[in-house]
Amino acid sequence: MAPSQLKLDLGFNEALNYLSPERFGFCSILYDTGERGVDEKGRSYPIKRQRSYKLSDLEATLQGWSGTTDTWLTQNSFYKPNRRTVNLKALHMNYVDLDYYKVDQYKRSSPDAMLTKALRIIEKAKLPLPNVIVDSGRGLQLKWCYPKPIREEALPRWRRVQQQLISLLAPLGADICCKDPSRVLRLVGTFNSKSRSMTTVLHETTNKVPFDTLADAILPFTRADLAQLRKQRAGQMELVHSESGNSNSNLKKKTKGTLNWSRYLDLRDLCTMRQGITKGRRMKILMYMTNFYCLAGNHPDQVRGEINGIINWIDPHWLPDPNQLTTVYEKAEAHFRGETVLWNDEQRTPLYTPTNETLINEFGITPDEEKRLRTIISKEEVCRRNTAAKQAARRAEGMIPRDEYEQRSASNQKPWKQLGISRATWYRKGKPKVGFKMRQVCPVI
């Protein structure tokens, strides 16, 4: 149990508004133990510890931590009892932590005055207003909570939104470190020892903002813009191919961050589907997962800190030799320095960029497994998904399946027989419906 000073219920509902106990997952609480340590330079620092809890136990957990001193909570949920990005399950909000006390001109400003300044900047940028605003003691937490959490696939786009929000509010002291989903913010209903005040909610509404609405408002391109841009590039690519016959056009390239994050998630899901990876393929899949994790925009230092989380997905009982990943780390550091290598007369990243076919063959991915993956799929699976998507689009437009169409056809139902006339007469009479009384023609005398 957490070391408590007071038993209060303040902030109880605030966390439950985005971390729903009805969903599977874990959240983590970071707290100050009250002990001090000394670093290499002889400087004293507070010793902090972390505990993780199931979302289903969140209600009781928050009651237990309410009233403690210097306590922080994750804002997103994870598959496993820690807050490593490699275990991210869902994203529940975008947030900005305004440390305005670090800005000289705002050191003595009140929370209400800083809130007014922040809202003016947000309104001027024509963005949705945050639906939760928290006074953390010496700063403000601005939160854009979603009606429904978004899945981990959206992490690259989520990060771009975070970057834009932080840049927008940088003049007010926005914390530039709040770019990752594992960030913790002070828990409402707990005390801040530095400001000697309680973390409280200043403003809260039920008008939650969908992630796509916020992303479309703040990013340079909306989803519709990107779809149109892809169509234009596809048309340009076809034109280049027809004129030059070059199949290696740069127009084929896609956004690498999203692609590589999806590939990391695919390999992570493959480990789950197989309940672990066989001994002969463990090191290979670890190398590729680490590689794609770096290509998705994660710094090598962050990867080193989370490598145990990746290993845990492959086999919790496996202890690989860390020296075997030295090459991947070196390539990742070169990648983040902006270095490139020449490959097939083209400058590319030093990290590995295998094709889908290579990964499918390397790990023996079956067609049934491909159906549950995002991007590591064969051409046959691509065709199957395209066919299914086109069929769904036709159904949405009101078109009926071919079998049903043929069953309803005149050739199959033969309505002329039920009318007692020939097929030619039925067509000549304008395809009368069953039940139509044929007009009797009186003979001429």
SULWOTA-V152108 format. One record per residue. N is the residue number from 1. RES is the residue in one small letter. PHI is phi in radians with two decimals (* if undefined). OMEGA is omega in degrees with one decimal (* if undefined). BURIAL is 1 if it has 9 or more other C-alpha atoms within 8 Angstrom, else 0. Layout:
# SULWOTA-V152108
<<N:RES:PHI:OMEGA:BURIAL> <N:RES:PHI:OMEGA:BURIAL>>
This chain:
# SULWOTA-V152108
<<1:m:*:-177.3:0> <2:a:-1.24:176.5:0> <3:p:-1.25:-174.8:0> <4:s:-1.79:171.9:1> <5:q:-1.83:179.4:0> <6:l:-2.35:175.8:0> <7:k:-1.88:-178.0:1> <8:l:-2.14:177.9:0> <9:d:-1.82:-178.2:1> <10:l:-1.09:177.8:1> <11:g:1.42:-176.7:1> <12:f:-1.05:-176.4:1> <13:n:-1.35:-175.8:0> <14:e:-1.07:-179.4:1> <15:a:-1.23:-179.5:1> <16:l:-1.23:179.3:1> <17:n:-1.23:-180.0:0> <18:y:-2.15:175.6:1> <19:l:-1.73:-173.4:1> <20:s:-1.27:177.3:1> <21:p:-1.14:-179.0:1> <22:e:-1.39:-177.8:0> <23:r:-1.77:176.2:0> <24:f:-1.36:175.8:1> <25:g:2.59:-179.7:1> <26:f:-2.25:170.0:1> <27:c:-2.21:-177.3:1> <28:s:-2.24:176.7:1> <29:i:-2.07:176.5:1> <30:l:-1.85:-177.6:1> <31:y:-2.49:178.1:1> <32:d:-1.48:-178.0:1> <33:t:-1.34:-175.7:0> <34:g:1.54:178.6:0> <35:e:-1.64:-179.3:0> <36:r:-2.14:174.8:0> <37:g:-2.12:-179.9:0> <38:v:-2.23:-179.3:1> <39:d:-1.48:-175.6:0> <40:e:-1.11:-179.0:0> <41:k:-1.60:178.0:0> <42:g:1.44:-179.6:0> <43:r:-1.55:-179.3:0> <44:s:-1.49:178.9:0> <45:y:-2.54:179.2:0> <46:p:-1.28:177.5:1> <47:i:-1.59:-178.4:1> <48:k:-2.01:177.8:0> <49:r:-2.25:-178.3:0> <50:q:-2.25:173.1:0> <51:r:-2.29:-178.5:0> <52:s:-2.02:-176.0:1> <53:y:-2.41:172.6:1> <54:k:-1.23:177.6:1> <55:l:-1.07:179.4:1> <56:s:-1.12:179.0:1> <57:d:-1.77:-171.9:1> <58:l:-1.11:-176.8:1> <59:e:-1.03:179.4:1> <60:a:-1.21:-179.5:0> <61:t:-1.08:-178.3:1> <62:l:-1.15:176.6:1> <63:q:-1.09:-179.3:1> <64:g:-1.21:-178.1:1> <65:w:-1.59:-178.1:1> <66:s:-1.09:179.5:1> <67:g:1.57:177.7:1> <68:t:-1.38:-178.1:1> <69:t:-1.91:177.1:1> <70:d:0.93:-178.9:1> <71:t:-2.25:-177.7:1> <72:w:-2.20:-177.0:1> <73:l:-2.29:173.9:1> <74:t:-1.19:-178.4:1> <75:q:-1.76:179.9:1> <76:n:-2.21:-176.9:1> <77:s:-1.99:-172.5:1> <78:f:-2.37:-179.3:1> <79:y:-1.26:-174.2:1> <80:k:-2.21:-174.3:0> <81:p:-1.29:171.3:1> <82:n:-2.81:-178.1:1> <83:r:-2.02:176.0:1> <84:r:-1.33:179.7:1> <85:t:-1.08:-179.8:1> <86:v:-1.11:-179.7:0> <87:n:-1.88:-177.8:1> <88:l:-1.01:178.7:1> <89:k:-1.90:-176.9:1> <90:a:-2.64:177.1:1> <91:l:-1.87:-172.4:1> <92:h:-1.89:-176.9:1> <93:m:-2.95:162.2:1> <94:n:-1.86:-175.0:1> <95:y:-2.61:174.1:1> <96:v:-2.34:177.7:1> <97:d:-1.84:-178.1:1> <98:l:-1.52:174.8:1> <99:d:-1.65:-174.2:1> <100:y:-1.20:178.3:1> <101:y:-1.18:178.5:1> <102:k:-1.48:178.6:0> <103:v:-1.68:-172.7:1> <104:d:-0.93:-174.4:0> <105:q:-1.28:-178.4:0> <106:y:-2.00:-175.0:1> <107:k:-0.98:-175.4:1> <108:r:-1.80:-179.5:0> <109:s:-1.30:177.8:0> <110:s:-1.47:177.5:0> <111:p:-1.01:179.8:1> <112:d:-1.12:179.2:0> <113:a:-1.15:179.8:0> <114:m:-1.23:177.1:1> <115:l:-1.12:178.2:1> <116:t:-1.06:178.6:0> <117:k:-1.10:-178.7:0> <118:a:-1.12:-179.1:1> <119:l:-1.16:177.1:1> <120:r:-1.12:178.4:0> <121:i:-1.11:-178.8:1> <122:i:-1.15:179.3:1> <123:e:-1.15:178.7:1> <124:k:-1.10:178.5:0> <125:a:-1.40:178.5:0> <126:k:1.05:178.3:0> <127:l:-1.86:172.8:1> <128:p:-1.06:179.9:1> <129:l:-1.34:176.0:0> <130:p:-1.13:-178.2:1> <131:n:-1.68:173.8:1> <132:v:-2.37:177.9:1> <133:i:-2.26:-174.1:1> <134:v:-2.10:172.2:1> <135:d:-1.59:-175.5:1> <136:s:-1.59:179.3:1> <137:g:2.04:177.2:1> <138:r:-2.13:-179.3:1> <139:g:-2.83:179.6:1> <140:l:-2.22:171.5:1> <141:q:-1.88:176.2:1> <142:l:-1.83:-174.4:1> <143:k:-2.20:173.2:1> <144:w:-1.87:-177.8:1> <145:c:-1.39:-178.8:1> <146:y:-1.61:173.2:1> <147:p:-1.07:176.0:0> <148:k:-2.34:178.5:0> <149:p:-1.12:177.8:1> <150:i:-1.78:-174.9:1> <151:r:-1.37:-173.4:0> <152:e:-1.14:179.1:1> <153:e:-1.06:-175.0:1> <154:a:-1.47:-174.9:1> <155:l:-0.97:-179.8:1> <156:p:-1.03:178.7:1> <157:r:-1.21:176.9:1> <158:w:-1.06:179.5:1> <159:r:-1.12:178.7:1> <160:r:-1.15:176.6:1> <161:v:-1.13:177.9:1> <162:q:-1.01:-178.6:1> <163:q:-1.07:-179.3:1> <164:q:-1.16:179.6:1> <165:l:-1.12:179.3:1> <166:i:-1.13:178.7:1> <167:s:-1.11:-178.7:0> <168:l:-1.10:-175.3:0> <169:l:-1.79:178.9:1> <170:a:-1.01:179.3:1> <171:p:-1.06:180.0:0> <172:l:-1.72:176.2:1> <173:g:1.64:178.3:1> <174:a:-1.04:-178.1:1> <175:d:-1.22:-176.8:1> <176:i:-1.27:180.0:0> <177:c:-1.45:-177.3:0> <178:c:-1.48:-178.5:1> <179:k:-1.86:-175.1:1> <180:d:-1.91:-175.8:0> <181:p:-1.29:-178.4:1> <182:s:-1.59:-178.3:1> <183:r:-1.09:175.8:1> <184:v:-1.91:175.8:1> <185:l:-2.14:-178.9:1> <186:r:-0.98:-178.6:1> <187:l:-1.36:178.1:1> <188:v:-1.09:-178.4:1> <189:g:1.63:176.5:1> <190:t:-2.10:-175.6:1> <191:f:-1.65:173.3:1> <192:n:-1.76:-175.4:1> <193:s:-1.22:-178.3:0> <194:k:-1.33:179.2:0> <195:s:-1.63:-178.0:0> <196:r:0.97:179.0:0> <197:s:-2.47:-178.8:0> <198:m:-1.67:175.1:1> <199:t:-1.33:-173.7:1> <200:t:-2.31:177.3:1> <201:v:-1.53:176.2:1> <202:l:-1.54:-175.9:0> <203:h:-2.69:180.0:0> <204:e:-2.69:177.1:0> <205:t:-2.26:177.8:0> <206:t:-1.60:-179.4:0> <207:n:-1.43:-178.8:0> <208:k:-1.37:-174.2:1> <209:v:-1.84:174.8:1> <210:p:-1.05:-177.5:1> <211:f:-1.02:-178.2:1> <212:d:-1.09:178.2:0> <213:t:-1.11:178.8:0> <214:l:-1.17:-178.9:1> <215:a:-1.12:-180.0:1> <216:d:-1.13:-178.2:1> <217:a:-1.36:-172.1:1> <218:i:-1.87:-179.1:1> <219:l:-1.46:-178.6:1> <220:p:-1.06:-178.4:0> <221:f:-2.17:171.9:0> <222:t:-1.42:177.1:1> <223:r:-1.08:179.1:0> <224:a:-1.13:177.8:0> <225:d:-1.08:-179.4:0> <226:l:-1.14:178.3:1> <227:a:-1.11:179.0:0> <228:q:-1.15:179.2:0> <229:l:-1.12:177.9:0> <230:r:-1.11:178.4:0> <231:k:-1.10:179.5:0> <232:q:-1.12:-179.7:0> <233:r:-1.17:177.7:1> <234:a:-1.11:177.6:1> <235:g:-1.14:177.9:0> <236:q:-1.15:-179.4:1> <237:m:-1.12:178.6:1> <238:e:-1.09:179.5:0> <239:l:-1.17:178.7:0> <240:v:-1.09:-179.9:1> <241:h:-1.12:-176.6:1> <242:s:-1.23:-176.9:0> <243:e:-1.55:-174.3:0> <244:s:-1.93:-177.2:0> <245:g:1.26:-178.6:0> <246:n:-1.53:-178.0:0> <247:s:-1.60:-178.9:0> <248:n:-1.87:-178.9:0> <249:s:-1.14:177.4:1> <250:n:-1.14:-179.5:0> <251:l:-1.19:177.9:0> <252:k:-1.30:-173.3:0> <253:k:-1.18:179.3:0> <254:k:-2.05:176.6:0> <255:t:-1.14:-172.0:0> <256:k:-1.30:-177.9:0> <257:g:-1.04:-179.3:1> <258:t:-1.15:-178.7:1> <259:l:-1.08:-176.0:1> <260:n:-1.27:174.5:1> <261:w:-1.13:177.8:1> <262:s:-1.14:178.4:1> <263:r:-1.20:174.5:1> <264:y:-1.05:180.0:1> <265:l:-1.12:178.0:1> <266:d:-1.09:179.3:1> <267:l:-1.18:176.1:1> <268:r:-1.13:178.4:1> <269:d:-1.18:178.0:1> <270:l:-1.10:176.8:1> <271:c:-1.08:180.0:1> <272:t:-1.20:-179.4:1> <273:m:-1.06:-177.7:0> <274:r:-1.61:-177.8:0> <275:q:0.94:-179.0:0> <276:g:1.94:-178.0:1> <277:i:-1.93:-179.4:1> <278:t:-1.10:-171.5:0> <279:k:-0.98:-175.3:0> <280:g:-1.23:-176.1:0> <281:r:-1.99:-175.0:1> <282:r:-1.09:-176.1:1> <283:m:-1.15:-179.0:0> <284:k:-1.16:-178.4:0> <285:i:-1.24:175.4:1> <286:l:-1.12:179.3:1> <287:m:-1.08:-178.4:1> <288:y:-1.23:178.4:1> <289:m:-1.11:176.7:1> <290:t:-1.11:179.4:1> <291:n:-1.05:-178.8:1> <292:f:-1.19:178.3:1> <293:y:-1.12:176.3:1> <294:c:-1.23:-179.9:1> <295:l:-1.12:-179.9:1> <296:a:-1.35:176.2:1> <297:g:1.92:179.6:0> <298:n:-1.62:-176.7:1> <299:h:-1.19:179.8:1> <300:p:-0.96:178.2:1> <301:d:-1.11:177.2:0> <302:q:-1.17:179.6:0> <303:v:-1.12:178.1:1> <304:r:-1.05:-179.3:0> <305:g:-1.30:-175.9:0> <306:e:-2.01:-176.2:1> <307:i:-1.09:179.0:1> <308:n:-1.14:176.4:0> <309:g:-1.16:176.9:1> <310:i:-1.17:179.5:1> <311:i:-1.05:-178.4:1> <312:n:-1.11:176.3:1> <313:w:-1.20:-177.3:1> <314:i:-1.29:178.0:1> <315:d:-2.92:-177.6:1> <316:p:-1.07:-176.3:0> <317:h:-1.73:-175.5:0> <318:w:-1.63:177.2:0> <319:l:-2.15:-177.7:0> <320:p:-1.32:176.1:0> <321:d:-1.33:-177.8:0> <322:p:-1.07:-180.0:0> <323:n:-1.16:-178.9:0> <324:q:-1.27:178.0:0> <325:l:-1.70:-177.4:1> <326:t:-1.02:-178.5:0> <327:t:-1.09:179.4:0> <328:v:-1.11:179.2:1> <329:y:-1.09:179.5:1> <330:e:-1.10:178.3:0> <331:k:-1.15:-179.9:1> <332:a:-1.14:178.5:1> <333:e:-1.12:176.5:1> <334:a:-1.13:178.0:1> <335:h:-1.08:-178.8:1> <336:f:-1.31:173.5:0> <337:r:-1.41:179.6:0> <338:g:1.53:-179.7:0> <339:e:-1.32:178.0:1> <340:t:-2.33:175.3:1> <341:v:-2.22:179.2:0> <342:l:-1.52:-179.7:0> <343:w:-2.44:-177.6:0> <344:n:0.93:178.0:0> <345:d:1.07:-179.9:0> <346:e:-2.45:177.9:0> <347:q:-1.37:-177.9:0> <348:r:-2.31:176.7:0> <349:t:-1.14:177.9:1> <350:p:-1.21:178.6:1> <351:l:-1.26:-177.6:1> <352:y:-1.30:176.8:0> <353:t:-2.28:-177.5:0> <354:p:-1.24:176.7:0> <355:t:-1.43:176.0:0> <356:n:-1.05:-178.6:1> <357:e:-1.06:179.0:0> <358:t:-1.09:-178.7:0> <359:l:-1.18:179.4:1> <360:i:-1.09:179.6:1> <361:n:-1.24:-177.1:0> <362:e:-1.09:-175.4:0> <363:f:-1.91:176.4:0> <364:g:1.03:-177.8:0> <365:i:-1.25:-176.4:1> <366:t:-1.52:177.1:0> <367:p:-1.00:178.3:0> <368:d:-1.15:177.7:0> <369:e:-1.21:179.1:1> <370:e:-1.03:-178.6:1> <371:k:-1.09:-178.0:0> <372:r:-1.81:179.1:0> <373:l:-1.77:-174.6:1> <374:r:-1.68:-172.7:1> <375:t:-2.20:-179.7:1> <376:i:-1.45:-175.9:1> <377:i:-2.39:-179.2:1> <378:s:-1.44:177.9:1> <379:k:-1.11:178.6:0> <380:e:-1.12:178.9:0> <381:e:-1.21:175.8:1> <382:v:-1.07:179.1:1> <383:c:-1.10:-180.0:0> <384:r:-1.09:-179.7:0> <385:r:-1.19:177.7:0> <386:n:-1.11:178.4:0> <387:t:-1.10:179.5:0> <388:a:-1.11:-179.8:0> <389:a:-1.17:178.9:0> <390:k:-1.17:177.6:0> <391:q:-1.11:178.6:0> <392:a:-1.11:179.2:0> <393:a:-1.17:178.4:0> <394:r:-1.17:177.9:1> <395:r:-1.10:-179.8:1> <396:a:-1.15:178.6:0> <397:e:-1.47:177.6:0> <398:g:1.67:178.6:0> <399:m:-1.30:-177.6:0> <400:i:-1.74:179.1:0> <401:p:-1.08:-177.0:0> <402:r:-1.04:-178.9:0> <403:d:-1.06:179.6:0> <404:e:-1.17:178.5:0> <405:y:-1.10:-179.0:1> <406:e:-1.20:177.8:0> <407:q:-1.13:-179.6:0> <408:r:-1.45:-173.9:0> <409:s:-1.17:179.4:0> <410:a:-1.11:-179.5:0> <411:s:-1.09:-179.1:0> <412:n:-1.50:-176.2:0> <413:q:-1.49:177.4:0> <414:k:0.88:-177.7:0> <415:p:-1.12:-179.6:1> <416:w:-1.11:178.9:1> <417:k:-1.18:179.3:1> <418:q:-1.22:177.3:0> <419:l:-1.57:179.2:1> <420:g:1.29:179.0:0> <421:i:-2.23:179.0:1> <422:s:-1.43:179.9:0> <423:r:-1.11:180.0:0> <424:a:-1.10:179.4:0> <425:t:-1.14:179.7:0> <426:w:-1.06:178.3:1> <427:y:-1.21:-178.3:0> <428:r:-1.16:-179.5:0> <429:k:-1.46:177.1:0> <430:g:1.50:178.0:0> <431:k:1.00:180.0:0> <432:p:-1.13:-179.5:0> <433:k:-1.39:177.5:0> <434:v:-1.10:-175.7:0> <435:g:1.82:178.1:0> <436:f:-1.27:-179.3:0> <437:k:-1.57:179.4:0> <438:m:-1.21:-178.8:0> <439:r:-1.23:-179.5:0> <440:q:-1.44:179.5:0> <441:v:-1.72:-179.5:0> <442:c:-1.27:179.5:0> <443:p:-1.23:178.7:0> <444:v:-1.38:-179.0:0> <445:i:-1.69:*:0>>
